[in-house]
């Protein structure tokens, strides 16, 4: 049984490793940040006056 486990083990070198999942997570995170920025810019800021300067 241990020989079957050794046969299934595969070593991946540094050049063969392709982090597609990590790249996908970074892309999704960037897309969420972009959508949040677009919402804040076009909905919150352009629709209202300046609040920090207008308070005083």
matplotlib code that plots the C-alpha trace (Angstrom):
import matplotlib.pyplot as plt

x = [0.0, 2.8, 4.2, 0.9, 1.2, 4.8, 3.8, 1.1, 3.4, 4.6, 7.2, 6.6, 9.6, 9.7, 9.5, 6.5, 4.4, 1.6, -0.4, -3.7, -5.8, -3.8, -4.0, -7.8, -8.2, -6.1, -8.2, -11.5, -10.2, -9.2, -12.6, -14.4, -12.2, -12.8, -16.6, -16.5, -14.4, -16.8, -19.8, -18.1, -17.0, -20.1, -22.9, -21.5, -19.1, -20.6, -24.2, -23.4, -21.5, -18.2, -19.0, -15.7, -15.3, -19.0, -19.4, -17.4]
y = [0.0, 2.4, 1.8, 3.0, 6.2, 6.7, 6.1, 8.8, 11.5, 14.0, 16.7, 20.0, 22.2, 25.9, 26.4, 24.0, 25.7, 27.9, 29.8, 30.2, 30.2, 32.9, 35.1, 34.5, 35.6, 38.7, 39.5, 39.1, 41.3, 44.0, 43.8, 44.2, 47.2, 48.8, 48.4, 49.9, 52.8, 53.4, 53.4, 55.8, 58.2, 58.3, 57.9, 59.4, 62.1, 63.4, 63.5, 65.6, 68.7, 68.6, 67.6, 68.2, 71.8, 72.6, 71.7, 74.7]
z = [0.0, 0.7, -2.8, -4.3, -2.3, -3.4, -7.0, -6.9, -5.4, -8.0, -7.5, -9.2, -9.8, -9.6, -13.4, -13.7, -11.1, -12.6, -9.9, -11.9, -8.8, -7.1, -10.3, -10.4, -6.8, -7.4, -10.5, -8.6, -5.7, -8.2, -9.9, -6.6, -5.7, -9.1, -8.8, -5.3, -6.6, -9.5, -7.1, -4.7, -7.4, -9.6, -6.9, -3.7, -4.9, -8.1, -6.8, -3.7, -2.7, -0.8, 2.8, 4.5, 3.2, 3.3, 7.0, 8.3]

ax = plt.figure().add_subplot(projection="3d")
ax.plot(x, y, z, "-o")
ax.set_aspect("equal")
plt.show()
